[in-house]
């Protein structure tokens, strides 16, 4: 499960970078992609470090 959480966080970081680039260049959806990146990054980090895996 941690691998999936890190993957979500990695996608969030990529979306953050793309959102910043789009915002700086004045594209229309830069802020939206930036927001999505922040949400994905937070979800990935919470999944990786806060949530405990269930005992099988």
C-alpha positions as CSV (number, residue, x, y, z in Angstrom):
1,X,0.0,0.0,0.0
2,X,2.9,2.3,0.7
3,X,4.0,2.0,-2.9
4,X,0.7,3.2,-4.1
5,X,0.7,6.1,-1.7
6,X,4.2,7.1,-2.9
7,X,3.0,6.9,-6.5
8,X,0.1,9.2,-5.7
9,X,2.5,11.6,-4.0
10,X,4.9,11.5,-7.0
11,X,2.0,12.3,-9.4
12,X,1.1,15.1,-7.1
13,X,4.6,16.5,-7.3
14,X,4.6,16.3,-11.1
15,X,1.2,18.0,-11.2
16,X,2.6,20.7,-8.9
17,X,5.5,21.4,-11.2
18,X,3.3,21.4,-14.3
19,X,0.8,23.7,-12.6
20,X,3.6,26.2,-11.6
21,X,4.9,26.2,-15.2
22,X,1.5,26.8,-16.6
23,X,0.7,29.5,-14.1
24,X,4.0,31.3,-14.8
25,X,3.5,31.1,-18.5
26,X,-0.1,32.5,-18.2
27,X,-2.0,29.4,-19.3
28,X,-5.7,29.1,-18.3
29,X,-5.6,25.9,-16.3
30,X,-2.3,26.4,-14.3
31,X,-4.1,27.1,-11.0
32,X,-6.4,24.2,-11.4
33,X,-3.6,21.7,-12.0
34,X,-1.6,23.3,-9.2
35,X,-4.6,22.6,-6.8
36,X,-4.9,19.1,-8.0
37,X,-1.2,18.5,-7.4
38,X,-1.4,19.8,-3.9
39,X,-4.4,17.5,-3.1
40,X,-2.7,14.5,-4.6
41,X,0.5,15.2,-2.7
42,X,-1.3,15.5,0.6
43,X,-3.3,12.3,0.0
44,X,-0.2,10.4,-0.9
45,X,1.8,11.6,2.1
46,X,-1.1,10.9,4.4
47,X,-1.5,7.4,3.0
48,X,2.3,6.7,3.2
49,X,3.0,8.1,6.7
50,X,-0.3,8.5,8.7
51,X,-2.5,5.6,7.8
52,X,-1.5,2.3,9.4
53,X,-1.9,-0.9,7.3
54,X,-4.6,-3.3,8.6
55,X,-3.4,-6.5,10.2
56,X,-4.1,-9.5,8.0
